[in-house]
């Protein structure tokens, strides 16, 4: 067995070697360590930058999706907008064919249109009317199918009653962020 004095001498010898060792890192070793550290830090900074960018993009998409759903509900539940949209359908179903698609039409004031309503012959989708609404940061396009998908047969002889298909798109800087389909019941 080793005595306490031997262990103390051994530990003292190791401490002396560590304290009085004159060898150190060479310049090349130091530069290599700094380079490796810089690469690791740059990688992590890149990951954080991408995470923040994706978070911003997802926030815009989420806001646009919620805005599309909000307009879907507002057209059905807000009495002024519902009446304005119903009046629009009445006007296009009028037999006189003197539709006024102007955004200045008092019947459509509650819809807060930013452009005149485009009839189906001027819309790329063909058989849809196009209503354009400007939001604070987004542009909302509401496409309404020219003919109802389901006509109300129980209403008798009144033409045009039924369920109209709506396609709602939300844009930011001419880039579509969200879209949804819904129906509008016209009675």
Wavefront OBJ file of the C-alpha trace (Angstrom):
o trace
v 0.000 0.000 0.000
v 0.928 3.567 -0.570
v 1.371 5.774 2.346
v -0.192 9.171 2.678
v 3.173 10.821 2.080
v 3.649 8.996 -1.247
v 0.243 10.129 -2.527
v 0.930 13.715 -1.484
v 4.284 13.640 -3.296
v 2.661 12.158 -6.411
v -0.154 14.760 -6.425
v 2.400 17.512 -5.853
v 4.478 16.337 -8.799
v 1.416 16.472 -11.099
v 0.501 19.958 -9.901
v 4.047 21.187 -10.472
v 4.019 19.831 -14.031
v 0.694 21.536 -14.750
v 1.652 24.852 -13.199
v 5.144 25.143 -14.601
v 4.483 23.648 -18.046
v 5.697 26.170 -20.606
v 4.168 24.487 -23.663
v 0.933 26.047 -24.922
v -1.253 26.266 -27.946
v 0.399 27.056 -31.206
v -0.968 29.771 -33.428
v -2.283 27.213 -35.921
v -4.184 25.336 -33.198
v -5.696 28.589 -31.979
v -6.789 29.609 -35.517
v -8.297 26.164 -36.125
v -10.291 26.364 -32.888
v -11.581 29.851 -33.727
v -12.549 28.720 -37.266
v -14.470 25.728 -35.965
v -16.231 27.917 -33.391
v -17.157 30.467 -36.096
v -18.638 27.730 -38.305
v -20.741 26.392 -35.429
v -22.004 29.881 -34.512
v -22.805 30.734 -38.155
v -24.823 27.525 -38.477
v -26.909 28.312 -35.408
v -27.488 31.916 -36.510
v -28.714 30.629 -39.883
v -31.158 28.302 -38.163
v -32.551 31.122 -36.015
v -32.898 33.447 -39.017
v -34.828 30.809 -40.971
v -37.040 30.063 -37.974
v -38.002 33.739 -37.627
v -38.679 34.039 -41.385
v -40.900 30.938 -41.429
v -42.722 32.183 -38.341
v -43.519 35.473 -40.126
v -44.732 33.653 -43.257
v -46.941 31.326 -41.219
v -48.406 34.266 -39.305
v -49.414 35.957 -42.595
v -50.990 32.757 -43.918
v -52.871 32.210 -40.680
v -54.156 35.788 -40.674
v -55.243 35.477 -44.319
v -57.007 32.176 -43.635
v -58.860 33.701 -40.698
v -59.804 36.727 -42.816
v -61.255 34.476 -45.529
v -63.300 32.621 -42.909
v -64.377 35.923 -41.366
v -65.748 37.203 -44.678
v -67.429 33.865 -45.191
v -69.288 34.362 -41.914
v -69.828 38.123 -42.281
v -71.715 37.736 -45.565
v -74.130 35.382 -43.855
v -74.434 36.913 -40.390
v -73.957 40.682 -40.755
v -77.436 42.047 -41.638
v -76.134 44.978 -43.728
v -73.676 42.924 -45.754
v -76.199 40.093 -46.102
v -78.826 42.506 -47.429
v -76.335 44.148 -49.812
v -75.256 40.757 -51.168
v -78.898 39.664 -51.454
v -79.659 42.878 -53.354
v -76.763 42.139 -55.694
v -78.274 38.726 -56.477
v -81.698 40.335 -56.985
v -80.152 42.805 -59.421
v -78.444 40.124 -61.504
v -81.612 38.003 -61.551
v -83.713 40.977 -62.678
v -85.237 40.312 -66.105
v -84.525 43.842 -67.319
v -80.777 43.031 -67.610
v -79.817 46.549 -66.604
v -77.367 45.449 -63.933
v -75.399 48.204 -62.264
v -72.008 46.743 -61.321
v -70.629 50.057 -60.087
v -69.070 50.095 -56.636
v -70.851 53.444 -56.203
v -74.245 51.726 -56.408
v -75.948 52.521 -53.061
v -77.224 48.932 -52.881
v -73.642 47.685 -52.485
v -72.251 50.276 -50.031
v -72.233 47.820 -47.110
v -69.987 45.449 -49.069
v -67.196 48.078 -49.061
v -66.093 47.291 -52.599
v -62.777 48.697 -53.838
v -63.538 48.149 -57.553
v -66.591 47.758 -59.761
v -68.095 44.286 -59.814
v -66.933 42.331 -62.841
v -69.521 40.262 -64.721
v -68.743 36.669 -65.770
v -67.710 37.647 -69.314
v -64.828 39.699 -67.830
v -63.663 37.156 -65.210
v -61.047 34.479 -65.866
v -63.130 31.808 -64.098
v -65.855 32.343 -66.687
v -69.151 31.775 -64.935
v -68.419 33.811 -61.779
v -68.971 37.434 -60.789
v -65.983 39.072 -59.115
v -66.271 41.381 -56.099
v -63.042 43.027 -54.888
v -62.686 44.242 -51.308
v -59.619 46.005 -49.916
v -58.649 45.213 -46.367
v -55.971 47.110 -44.406
v -53.152 44.810 -45.523
v -54.845 42.299 -47.793
v -56.995 42.260 -50.914
v -60.055 40.006 -50.794
v -61.598 38.608 -53.965
v -65.059 37.068 -53.755
v -66.157 35.048 -56.766
v -69.883 34.286 -56.917
v -71.151 31.660 -59.340
v -73.500 33.106 -61.958
v -76.186 30.448 -61.486
v -77.205 28.852 -58.173
v -75.940 25.343 -57.510
v -79.262 24.388 -55.929
v -82.498 26.142 -56.756
v -85.263 26.445 -54.194
v -88.101 24.442 -55.747
v -90.448 24.955 -52.803
v -90.616 28.715 -53.347
v -92.823 28.434 -56.383
v -92.460 30.677 -59.399
v -89.838 33.103 -58.083
v -86.769 32.629 -60.272
v -83.206 32.735 -58.959
v -83.760 31.558 -55.423
v -81.262 29.051 -54.234
v -77.758 28.447 -53.006
v -74.892 30.275 -54.727
v -71.308 29.048 -54.589
v -68.715 31.572 -53.365
v -64.968 31.301 -53.780
v -63.033 33.672 -51.490
v -59.348 34.444 -52.070
v -57.038 36.571 -49.921
v -53.997 38.240 -51.501
v -51.049 40.213 -50.202
v -48.933 41.999 -52.821
v -50.467 39.922 -55.656
v -49.573 36.660 -53.862
v -52.495 34.438 -52.857
v -52.191 33.503 -49.196
v -55.490 31.722 -48.615
v -58.695 30.664 -50.293
v -61.913 28.972 -49.270
v -65.259 27.920 -50.694
v -68.618 28.578 -49.150
v -72.265 28.981 -50.107
v -74.658 31.896 -49.837
v -78.348 31.097 -49.468
v -80.548 33.527 -51.368
v -84.196 33.529 -50.343
l 1 2 3 4 5 6 7 8 9 10 11 12 13 14 15 16 17 18 19 20 21 22 23 24 25 26 27 28 29 30 31 32 33 34 35 36 37 38 39 40 41 42 43 44 45 46 47 48 49 50 51 52 53 54 55 56 57 58 59 60 61 62 63 64 65 66 67 68 69 70 71 72 73 74 75 76 77 78 79 80 81 82 83 84 85 86 87 88 89 90 91 92 93 94 95 96 97 98 99 100 101 102 103 104 105 106 107 108 109 110 111 112 113 114 115 116 117 118 119 120 121 122 123 124 125 126 127 128 129 130 131 132 133 134 135 136 137 138 139 140 141 142 143 144 145 146 147 148 149 150 151 152 153 154 155 156 157 158 159 160 161 162 163 164 165 166 167 168 169 170 171 172 173 174 175 176 177 178 179 180 181 182 183 184 185 186 187
